Amino acid sequence: MSEIDQLRGEVLAAVTAASDVPALENVRVDALGKKGRVTGLMKNLGTMSPEDRKTFGQQLNLLKTEIEDAITARRATLDSAALDAKLATEKMDVTLPVRPELKGSLHPISQTMDEMAAIFGAMGFTIAEGPDVEDDFHNFTALNFPPGHPAREMHDTFFLPTAPDGNRYLLRTHTSPVQIRTMLSEKPPIRVIIPGRTYRCDYDMTHTPMFHQIEGLVIDTETNMTHLKGCLQEFVRSFFGVDDLTIRFRPSFFPFTEPSAEMDIGCSRQGGELKIGNYGDWLEILGCGMVHPNVLKSCGLDPEVYQGFAFGMGVERVAMLKYGIPDLRTFFESDLRWLKHYGFAALDVPSLTGGLNR
Amino acid sequence: MKFTLSWLKSHLDTSATVDEISAKLTSIGLEVDALHDPGKALSSFIVGHVLEADKHPNADRLKLCKVSTGTETLQVVCGAPNARAGLKVVLARPGDVIPESGEKLKKGKIRDVESQGMMCSTRELKLGEDHDGIIELPESAVVGTPVTTVLNIDPVFEINLTPNRVDALGVRGVARDLAAAGLGTLKPLNDGAVKGTFPVSRKIAMRLPADQSFKCPQFAGRTVKGVKNGPSPAWMQDRLKAIGLRSVSALVDITQYINIDLGRPIHAFDDEKLKGDVGPRLATDGETLPALNGKTYTLDSSMVVIADDANAVGIGGIMGGEPTSVGDGTTTIFIESAWFDPSNIAATGRKLEINSDARYCFERGVDIASAVQGVELTTRMVMELCGGEASELVVGGQAPAAFKPVAFDPARVAKLGGVSVPNAEIKNILERLGFTVATGNPWQVTPPSWRSDVTVWQDLVEEVLRIYGYDNIKAEPMPRAVPQKPALNAKQRLVGNVRRTLATRGLAETVTWSFLSKNHAELFANGGTLVPLANPISSDLDILRPSVVPNLIAGAGRNAARGLHDSNLFEIGPRFEGFKPGEQMLMAAGVRSGHTSQRHWAGTRRPVDAMDAKADALAALEAAGVSSSGIQTGVGPKEGTPEWLHPGRSGTLKQGNQIFAWFGEVHPRVLQALDVKGPVVAFEVAIDRIPDAKKGKGGTARTLLKASPYQPVDRDFAFVVDAAVSAETMLKAVRNAERELVTNIGLFDVYEGPNVGVGKKSVAITVTLQSKDATLTDEQIEAVAKKIVAAVEKVGGQLRG
């Protein structure tokens, strides 16, 4: 056995035997360090004949590489074992409850309005808004409520005291004044929906002094009652998620529409439980009609040229119907339990692509 | 309004069933609100014939009857004293549900004798109160037929009348509408003139000034003498009671009846209590009148009274006077039937707060041609039921002018309604409703005297459509614009972002009233105008809110009372700043109370503080399109911090001079006044103050990202400054020291304590440097560091050794 073979055998055995990283480092220094055994043999090369030097030099280089590889491999093994040993001591009880995070929610009124915006938006409506404090003209007169007319009294209006400008303003009793503002500021064709807060001086089981309405207004030269029916049929079918929901128009009266209608949707009241669908019974859902010529005239539109429809409904009421919320008054109580139970996830944005029924 | 089936049939010849009538009423716009039909429960009950009635073998008071059903004979045990052979009775058989008890009748044994049926009393059928014996049907009743054809069962309809349809305030108007809709034939009304046999003793005195005569243009009357007042006949009492009215006496009942029958208010005076001529005049200011309802009213000169030569004897068109009213001893009456101006009646009724049937009719517009007709019908009915002799008719003034014809192009039915109805059918419908149609070009359609609500051609379209049937209007899709435009404008979209962003931050959205109590409002007025309501629903909801926060704090307080001490609430809604439309601002507001979370093992819970509110406000602003890098924090009232916040732990967020938001701990005194336990932090973002985003020139394209490929370098600095120097001042100094190479600045430590001296603090800032062009050299880094130190020195900071 040559000197090199013997060295190889000894060093490789030492590498394998090294039980930890420092021991391995000792082996490395002992073999490949400045005073190491391989290094020592390298130093002798200078004294050899050129021929011997070549042969012996190659063998030494091979040995050096072999030892380096062995050390690297051993090091990896030792590192891995050391990590395993360390990990074996690192334990946590992952069954612990996570650090608490707050979960917010959206109010059903907001979600319902977003659903409505998605449906009507697809039909080409945009959203119009207006002030809560209104004047008599926009809230009544322009909407064809003549002064002193009994229909005005039915509105239970909240009034403000006489303002510094001598006028007496009021809280809008419906979102309809925004119809007037829209017609006064925009030229037909008009397609808007108007969501917002409305106020009536009434407070009992089924009335709150503040509630929300959403109205629609379409003005052009061709829209007729079949479009009104088509628009609302599409709306209730999408909104309630009943593809073949039947609707019924009944003649009715509103000062600002002529002809006027109330719309019913199919339902069932069997066993005291209200279900929406074609079960033979009817549920009144909204009022609508063709915009009254006096309203068009108030807005400077010629009723012999322009025509269109308007509709309106209570947001809380349809939200209650859709989501089975039993009591109107609870909408405004800020009860966290209610808000979490009937509310909606922050990122659950209703859309036609993602669906409208949670 | 309410009426019974028999009452309707007194005007309408029809074979339609109750359900058919009900459905048709709803479909023509006279919505049936309620239908009370006691006959429905009795459909299986039949006429029985008592063949034998013997004593029950085991009971003295019971009888054992044999009752024929026409096809078989049943044995029935009965306790009624009037059960006897030969009687026709209402027979319930096993399986029938007895209306009073709601229980199904079963065969059974009574005192050991089988009973196979039951003979019923009025009360058991819920047709009345009588329970003294079983119902005795007329001899002519056919055995075995349903009792509903024999019993006097009169279903009651209640319709929800829309305010325009004064023509249907009377039963006859309803009948007319049904006839027009093809559900029968209207019977003729016996309203011809009653011949007077003596001249009336008093004249009609039309005493209204000429310019106000429109308030009561026509007044008709007549004396009937020798009448005998007493109870009204049973049929009239039944009808009045069925619709919830009280029967008083024949004379009073007749006026009530005519009012319901025709929608035509009538008044009857005791003629002997009137002094001289009678007619309308203006009340004098302060004039008083004791009215029929027992109250005395003080009148003014805008109101019309009916007056004789001495006194006001009635509030015209609203209520008669007590002193001249008819009573049991009345033998001569004066019948009054007039026409009053609707808006004056409405105004008078409102002022006096009287809601009478007469007011209800007149303020909606009674048939303009019905004054004389009303007298004639009343006279005839009085003479029929109370006897007497009628005077000649006296009439003052003129009925209002007939309605003007409406120009009508029948093609409008299709244009507006979207339904093609043949012209002949259009004409026919209008004529059936009483309109006069002249078919020129355009048509001239004159409304009948009872349709004051029809004034424009659109009204005629509705008349045609409601009779033709709204069900015949098809549902057509609306034409759609392509490409689709967004429904929301930029601001509406951003408000939606704010809403959902705040919800992702753990806040629960709520909706609270736009009003609050004066006490709460004053705490949050902050020097601004408080806008009260003139007629609040209650004293704790009497001011329009000057801030959204108080209602949220109140909500947190209510939750705490329920044991939920950590409230995290937000609301997006208006605050009110003035009396006029538009003097309001859309706010996104939120409160957090108690701790950041419930207690937990990691122990990171802490009480909420102003920084939580600031973070919420910044997140809301960012969601609303305001980059947080351009936002400065304002401190103190001069910077717009509201006084309802803690003076030392609050601030505002602004860009230039525009204050977008305020945040902080709610002032402990405010919390005390609201009776809510702290800590509570709050923020409000004034969304309406945020300017609309400017559209970039590149459309939707973003500016190109220039990410540097070179190594960034972090450098940390610690400065000692006066404690009063704000962090933002120092950060601003650092930022302005070097804008090119500094890509990020962080503040990672604030220390106040013995090591830095009294009134001082140490602030540690980290800065990231990076060049777009090359790896930074030590010299470059050193130069930036020097600039930063110099800049901070200028604001009072010393680099810590």
Boltz contact constraints between the chains, C-beta under 6 A:
constraints:
  - contact:
      token1: [A, 99]
      token2: [B, 602]
      max_distance: 6.0
  - contact:
      token1: [A, 100]
      token2: [B, 597]
      max_distance: 6.0
  - contact:
      token1: [A, 100]
      token2: [B, 598]
      max_distance: 6.0
  - contact:
      token1: [A, 100]
      token2: [B, 600]
      max_distance: 6.0
  - contact:
      token1: [A, 102]
      token2: [B, 506]
      max_distance: 6.0
  - contact:
      token1: [A, 102]
      token2: [B, 568]
      max_distance: 6.0
  - contact:
      token1: [A, 104]
      token2: [B, 503]
      max_distance: 6.0
  - contact:
      token1: [A, 104]
      token2: [B, 506]
      max_distance: 6.0
  - contact:
      token1: [A, 104]
      token2: [B, 507]
      max_distance: 6.0
  - contact:
      token1: [A, 104]
      token2: [B, 508]
      max_distance: 6.0
  - contact:
      token1: [A, 105]
      token2: [B, 503]
      max_distance: 6.0
  - contact:
      token1: [A, 105]
      token2: [B, 508]
      max_distance: 6.0
  - contact:
      token1: [A, 106]
      token2: [B, 503]
      max_distance: 6.0
  - contact:
      token1: [A, 106]
      token2: [B, 509]
      max_distance: 6.0
  - contact:
      token1: [A, 107]
      token2: [B, 509]
      max_distance: 6.0
  - contact:
      token1: [A, 107]
      token2: [B, 511]
      max_distance: 6.0
  - contact:
      token1: [A, 109]
      token2: [B, 511]
      max_distance: 6.0
  - contact:
      token1: [A, 117]
      token2: [B, 487]
      max_distance: 6.0
  - contact:
      token1: [A, 121]
      token2: [B, 487]
      max_distance: 6.0
  - contact:
      token1: [A, 123]
      token2: [B, 478]
      max_distance: 6.0
  - contact:
      token1: [A, 124]
      token2: [B, 480]
      max_distance: 6.0
  - contact:
      token1: [A, 124]
      token2: [B, 481]
      max_distance: 6.0
  - contact:
      token1: [A, 126]
      token2: [B, 487]
      max_distance: 6.0
  - contact:
      token1: [A, 127]
      token2: [B, 487]
      max_distance: 6.0
  - contact:
      token1: [A, 127]
      token2: [B, 488]
      max_distance: 6.0
  - contact:
      token1: [A, 127]
      token2: [B, 492]
      max_distance: 6.0
  - contact:
      token1: [A, 131]
      token2: [B, 581]
      max_distance: 6.0
  - contact:
      token1: [A, 131]
      token2: [B, 582]
      max_distance: 6.0
  - contact:
      token1: [A, 132]
      token2: [B, 574]
      max_distance: 6.0
  - contact:
      token1: [A, 133]
      token2: [B, 581]
      max_distance: 6.0
  - contact:
      token1: [A, 134]
      token2: [B, 581]
      max_distance: 6.0
  - contact:
      token1: [A, 135]
      token2: [B, 581]
      max_distance: 6.0
  - contact:
      token1: [A, 148]
      token2: [B, 343]
      max_distance: 6.0
  - contact:
      token1: [A, 148]
      token2: [B, 346]
      max_distance: 6.0
  - contact:
      token1: [A, 148]
      token2: [B, 347]
      max_distance: 6.0
  - contact:
      token1: [A, 150]
      token2: [B, 163]
      max_distance: 6.0
  - contact:
      token1: [A, 150]
      token2: [B, 363]
      max_distance: 6.0
  - contact:
      token1: [A, 151]
      token2: [B, 163]
      max_distance: 6.0
  - contact:
      token1: [A, 158]
      token2: [B, 533]
      max_distance: 6.0
  - contact:
      token1: [A, 159]
      token2: [B, 534]
      max_distance: 6.0
  - contact:
      token1: [A, 159]
      token2: [B, 535]
      max_distance: 6.0
  - contact:
      token1: [A, 160]
      token2: [B, 579]
      max_distance: 6.0
  - contact:
      token1: [A, 161]
      token2: [B, 534]
      max_distance: 6.0
  - contact:
      token1: [A, 163]
      token2: [B, 579]
      max_distance: 6.0
  - contact:
      token1: [A, 169]
      token2: [B, 579]
      max_distance: 6.0
  - contact:
      token1: [A, 201]
      token2: [B, 537]
      max_distance: 6.0
  - contact:
      token1: [A, 203]
      token2: [B, 537]
      max_distance: 6.0
  - contact:
      token1: [A, 209]
      token2: [B, 537]
      max_distance: 6.0
  - contact:
      token1: [A, 210]
      token2: [B, 513]
      max_distance: 6.0
  - contact:
      token1: [A, 210]
      token2: [B, 514]
      max_distance: 6.0
  - contact:
      token1: [A, 224]
      token2: [B, 416]
      max_distance: 6.0
  - contact:
      token1: [A, 224]
      token2: [B, 418]
      max_distance: 6.0
  - contact:
      token1: [A, 225]
      token2: [B, 417]
      max_distance: 6.0
  - contact:
      token1: [A, 225]
      token2: [B, 418]
      max_distance: 6.0
  - contact:
      token1: [A, 225]
      token2: [B, 473]
      max_distance: 6.0
  - contact:
      token1: [A, 226]
      token2: [B, 418]
      max_distance: 6.0
  - contact:
      token1: [A, 226]
      token2: [B, 473]
      max_distance: 6.0
  - contact:
      token1: [A, 226]
      token2: [B, 474]
      max_distance: 6.0
  - contact:
      token1: [A, 226]
      token2: [B, 476]
      max_distance: 6.0
  - contact:
      token1: [A, 227]
      token2: [B, 476]
      max_distance: 6.0
  - contact:
      token1: [A, 227]
      token2: [B, 478]
      max_distance: 6.0
  - contact:
      token1: [A, 229]
      token2: [B, 473]
      max_distance: 6.0
  - contact:
      token1: [A, 229]
      token2: [B, 475]
      max_distance: 6.0
  - contact:
      token1: [A, 230]
      token2: [B, 475]
      max_distance: 6.0
  - contact:
      token1: [A, 230]
      token2: [B, 476]
      max_distance: 6.0
  - contact:
      token1: [A, 230]
      token2: [B, 477]
      max_distance: 6.0
  - contact:
      token1: [A, 231]
      token2: [B, 478]
      max_distance: 6.0
  - contact:
      token1: [A, 233]
      token2: [B, 475]
      max_distance: 6.0
  - contact:
      token1: [A, 249]
      token2: [B, 470]
      max_distance: 6.0
  - contact:
      token1: [A, 250]
      token2: [B, 26]
      max_distance: 6.0
  - contact:
      token1: [A, 251]
      token2: [B, 29]
      max_distance: 6.0
  - contact:
      token1: [A, 251]
      token2: [B, 466]
      max_distance: 6.0
  - contact:
      token1: [A, 252]
      token2: [B, 162]
      max_distance: 6.0
  - contact:
      token1: [A, 253]
      token2: [B, 162]
      max_distance: 6.0
  - contact:
      token1: [A, 253]
      token2: [B, 164]
      max_distance: 6.0
  - contact:
      token1: [A, 258]
      token2: [B, 458]
      max_distance: 6.0
  - contact:
      token1: [A, 258]
      token2: [B, 459]
      max_distance: 6.0
  - contact:
      token1: [A, 258]
      token2: [B, 462]
      max_distance: 6.0
  - contact:
      token1: [A, 259]
      token2: [B, 461]
      max_distance: 6.0
  - contact:
      token1: [A, 259]
      token2: [B, 462]
      max_distance: 6.0
  - contact:
      token1: [A, 259]
      token2: [B, 465]
      max_distance: 6.0
  - contact:
      token1: [A, 290]
      token2: [B, 416]
      max_distance: 6.0
  - contact:
      token1: [A, 293]
      token2: [B, 456]
      max_distance: 6.0
  - contact:
      token1: [A, 293]
      token2: [B, 458]
      max_distance: 6.0
  - contact:
      token1: [A, 307]
      token2: [B, 416]
      max_distance: 6.0
  - contact:
      token1: [A, 332]
      token2: [B, 511]
      max_distance: 6.0
  - contact:
      token1: [A, 334]
      token2: [B, 510]
      max_distance: 6.0
  - contact:
      token1: [A, 334]
      token2: [B, 555]
      max_distance: 6.0
  - contact:
      token1: [A, 336]
      token2: [B, 559]
      max_distance: 6.0
  - contact:
      token1: [A, 336]
      token2: [B, 564]
      max_distance: 6.0
  - contact:
      token1: [A, 339]
      token2: [B, 508]
      max_distance: 6.0
  - contact:
      token1: [A, 339]
      token2: [B, 510]
      max_distance: 6.0
  - contact:
      token1: [A, 346]
      token2: [B, 500]
      max_distance: 6.0
  - contact:
      token1: [A, 346]
      token2: [B, 503]
      max_distance: 6.0
  - contact:
      token1: [A, 346]
      token2: [B, 504]
      max_distance: 6.0
